[in-house]
């Protein structure tokens, strides 16, 4: 009788752990190794890409689907893969990316958003130019800034309108050492991206 109860408790515990793993919003960190699936598909973001070898990945599917990669932690280097509805209000502005906008118009909105962000100081655009990701016309921003604790960082951001979405792919790191060390990894990820969403 006791054994049966213990067996039932064990089965219930396993089921509970599985449920928590599938529904929890806390990130689960996974190392990216030679054996990692290539190319990797993120179904809720509707993209395929080559993951950066040697990095750690976390995929926030319950939060709407966006991916985050790092080697040593977010303060040192981070890559973000995410998308936003074109109709969504862009943070810090009263504008959206909907309507008859050019890719460069969208780049300008993104710059305005950064300049108006209280968490970003000493903002300076290094470059702003057209780019192509997954055969789509995109923009590529390169800018310097300070974060909330005054750390000097540099960011490269690709913005790509695809169907009803604006995709944003970002790499940010302290400009000293880490930016130059890991920028090539990010550019390789960006170059590998293929869109699978409607309108791609």
TITIFI-70586 format. One record per atom (N, C-alpha, C): x negated, y, z negated. Coordinates in pm, whole numbers, plus 50000, padded with zeros to 5 digits. Atoms other than C-alpha are relative to their C-alpha. Layout:
# TITIFI-70586
XYZ;...
//
This chain:
# TITIFI-70586
499184987950000;500005000050000;499135012750000;500904988550009;497235024349904;499235001750130;500734999349873;495295015350217;500855005950111;499114994649897;498315022950433;500165015149986;499864985650023;498755056950268;498735007650042;501264993649960;495055065050317;499875000850151;500085000249854;495275054850680;500915010850060;499084989849950;498315077450731;499425014049978;500604987150030;496525106550562;498855003150096;501134998149908;493445101250780;500505003650139;499434997249868;495565100851096;500575014150005;499444986550006;497385132350987;498905010550002;501124990650005;494085149550909;499365001950136;500584999249866;492685141451253;500895008150094;499064992649916;495825154451422;499985014949967;500044986050042;495675186551217;498765007050053;501244994149951;492045192751310;500055002650150;499874998249856;492785187651678;500895011850033;499084988949977;495705211851660;499345013349973;500704987650034;493615238251487;498965003550104;501044997549900;490825234251741;500595005650128;499394995649875;493225239752030;500715013449988;499204988050014;495135269051882;499295011449930;500674989450076;492655288251668;499405010450094;500564989349920;491455321951795;498515001949975;501424998650028;488015318951637;499204993550112;500775005649889;485335313151900;499314987049964;500755012450014;483765278951946;498785001350090;501224997849923;480135282252056;499504987050062;500445011749927;478905258052319;498705003450075;501244997349926;475295256252449;500164996850148;499965002349856;474885258852827;498714992750038;501145008749975;472615230352934;500014995050144;500075005649865;471535212053250;501224991550031;498855009049979;474475188153199;501345007450007;498764992249996;477045216453186;500585000350142;499325000249869;479625215253466;499605011950086;500364989549906;478595235053776;500754997950132;499704987350069;480265256153894;501064997849894;499045001350109;482365261753582;501245008250032;498744993449971;486045270753616;500665004849872;499224994450109;487875293853377;501435001850051;498674999749937;491545286653458;500845012049964;499124988850035;493195314753262;499485013350054;500524987949935;490845340853415;499994998350152;499965003349858;490995323453754;498725004250072;501294998249934;487295324953836;499184987249985;501035010250007;484525300153909;498665007049998;501324993750003;480905308153828;498974990149946;501115007650055;477495294053745;499655005949863;500304995350135;476875296453370;498495001849982;501444997450019;473515310553250;499354989549910;500675010850071;471265281853145;499245005549879;500694995950122;469965284552787;500795009749914;499154991150077;472735308052673;501034991749922;498865006050070;475645300452437;501265006450057;498764994749943;479205304252560;501154998549901;498775000850078;482535311052393;501135004650089;498894997349909;485865310652574;501265002249915;498864996450082;488845328352413;501294997950077;498775002649924;491695311252596;501265004749927;498774995650067;494305318252322;500195015150002;499904985450000;493525355552344;500255005650140;499694995449866;494485357252712;498974995950103;500985005349909;491375342352861;498895009650033;501214992949962;487985359052856;498814992849939;501185007750039;484475345552819;498905009349954;501094992350059;481475357552619;498784990949993;501255007750002;477845346252649;498925007949927;501134993650065;474785353452437;498904989749978;501135008850035;471355339152353;499715001149851;500394997750139;470525354952017;501085006749917;498954992850071;473785372551924;500365012850071;499464988849924;475905401252047;499225012949991;500754987650009;473645429051920;498775000050090;501235000849922;470755416452133;500234998050149;499635001249859;472305404852461;501374993650008;498645005649985;475845397752574;500485001850143;499334999749870;477715389852894;501484997849973;498555001350012;481495394752916;500604997650138;499245002949878;483785379853182;501465001649962;498604997850037;487325393653164;500735007650111;499204992749902;490165409453357;501145007149928;498934991950056;492895435053294;501045002750110;498994996249899;496225441753470;499715014150050;500214986649945;495855471253704;500975010249941;498984991050055;498995485653545;499725003949855;500304997050141;497415486253196;499325013649988;500654987250025;496425520053054;498544997449963;501435001650026;492615522853054;499665007149870;500324994850134;491225528352704;499445014350005;500494986450012;490755565052615;500495009650107;499514991649891;492445577852931;501534999050006;498555001149974;496005583853049;500234994650140;499955005149864;495345565253373;500014984850002;500075014349973;495775530253513;499224998150130;500665003149873;494105512753806;500994995950108;498965003449903;497415507953986;500135011150105;499754990149896;498435525454303;498935000050107;500884999149883;496495536854606;498645005849960;501304995750048;493055538954442;498894992950077;501185006549943;489695532454601;499204993449887;500885006250100;487095511054427;499215010749925;500764989450065;485135542754359;500865008149903;499084993750096;488215558454197;500024992049870;499985008650117;488275528753961;498695001249920;501284998050067;484575533553885;500035013049919;499904987250070;485295569753791;500854998749874;499165002350117;488085558753556;499224992649891;500805007550096;485725533853392;498975009049932;500964990650058;483105561153342;500705009349900;499244991350090;485725584253191;500334992849870;499675007850119;486765556552952;498804998849906;501205001250083;483185551852832;499665013349934;500334986950053;482615589152789;500935004249886;499014996450101;485775591952576;500074990049885;499995010450103;485035561052363;499225004849878;500674995550123;484235570752001;498844990949959;501075009450036;482025539751972;498785000950089;501114998549905;479735551352254;499465014249991;500634987050007;477255579952214;498885001350102;501124997249909;474595596452433;500184992750134;499685007349876;476285582652746;499315006550119;500714995149881;474225585653065;500114989850113;499895009049885;474995570753406;498654999450072;501255002149927;471855555953565;500294998650149;499615001649860;473585545453888;501464996050009;498605003249972;477045541454038;500084997650150;500055003249858;477255523054368;500964988650034;499165011349957;479395499154573;499254986849987;500585013450009;478815461754538;501004989950056;499135010949954;480235428754662;499834988149907;499975011950085;481215400254431;501064990650057;499025009549948;482885368954567;500735005050123;499434994549877;483455386154903;501025011149976;499114989050031;485395413954728;499225013049985;500614986950020;484605451154733;500125003949852;500054997050143;483565461454381;499155012549978;500964989650037;481695488654197;498994994349902;501045004050095;478465485054001;499535012649926;500454989150086;477785508753711;498814995349917;501165002450087;474485510753523;499915012349910;500024988350088;474485532753214;499314997149867;500615000550133;472655540152890;500985005849899;499114994850104;474385546552561;499484995549862;500255004550136;474175543152183;501294994049945;498805006150059;476525520251992;500335006549867;499504994050124;478285526751661;498925002049895;501074998750100;475095521751457;498785007250055;501084992049944;472935542851688;498984992350080;500945008049922;471205514251870;500085003750148;500044996649858;470105524052221;500214987350084;499695011649918;471655499952471;500175004450145;499784997549858;472015496952845;500974989450052;498945008849949;474935481753035;500055000550151;499635001049858;475525469553388;501404994150005;498605003949993;479195466353473;500434999050146;499355001649870;480835452453787;501515000849979;498544999550003;484485461253848;500544996050135;499515005749874;486435441754111;501524999149999;498555001449988;490095447154206;500354987650083;499585012349932;491675413754299;501484997949970;498575001650021;495425411154349;500515010049897;499424991450103;497185424754040;499015003449889;500964998950109;493975424953833;498795008750036;501344994549988;490835444953776;499084991149916;500975008450070;488055420653690;498825008649957;501164992750048;485185433653479;498964990149949;501125008550040;481825416353441;498915009049945;500914990650066;479455432753194;498824992749934;501205004350073;475935427653063;499505011949921;500534989150082;474695448452772;498954994749904;501115003950087;471505447352567;499215012449963;500924989050028;469035470152391;499045001950117;500814997649880;467065487052668;498574995349983;501375004550025;463755478752505;499964984749994;500275014549991;462765442852599;501204991850048;498935009649972;466155425152602;500725002850131;499314997049875;467755443652894;499234994550120;500825004949888;464895436553135;499834984949995;500235014450015;464415401452996;501174991750053;498845008449968;467985389553064;500885005450113;499194994649891;469305411853345;500114990250117;499985009349886;468345386053611;500994988649978;499025010550030;470445359653433;501405004850032;498674994449974;473475382453451;500245001750150;499824997949856;472915391353816;500244986750072;499785013149940;472735354253900;501434995249974;498605003450031;476075348653723;500935007950091;499144991549917;477645378053908;499994995550146;500135004449861;476335365754243;500764987050026;499375013149982;477885331354184;501525000449990;498564999350031;481425343554100;500844998150125;498995002049897;484305331354312;501375001549934;498664997650056;487865343354251;500974989450049;498995010049963;490685318054246;501415005149976;498694994450028;493555341554156;500735003550129;499254995849881;496385350054401;499535013750049;500474987649943;495255377554635;498505000250020;501465000449986;491605366654622;499634996450143;
//
